[in-house]
Amino acid sequence: MNEPKKTNYLFIINDAPYGNERPYNALRLAMNLVKYPENEVHIFLIGDGVNCAIARQKTPEGYYNVERMVKSIARRGKVAT
């Protein structure tokens, strides 16, 4: 029996976590993709994007905590800075 083909996804995040919605949207999509075993998800943080992985960050009111999102993806995918 053939195993399902793996699909690789690479997200490159280079924007600060709370300056705009791009990092949040990338992480939200990655969190959904990593749920499926046939997907392999990689997150590469560069430039201001490395701030997404700062521990114990203070989340501005009305924003999601991107640190928790990165940790969730790291448990099932791969995150590099």
BELDA-V906439 format. One record per helix or strand of 2 or more residues. SS is the DSSP state (2 for helix, 1 for strand). FROM is the first residue (numbers start at 1). TO is the last residue. If there is no record, write none. Layout:
ss & from & to
SS & FROM & TO
SS & FROM & TO
This chain:
ss & from & to
1 & 7 & 13
2 & 22 & 33
1 & 39 & 45
2 & 47 & 53
2 & 66 & 76
1 & 78 & 80
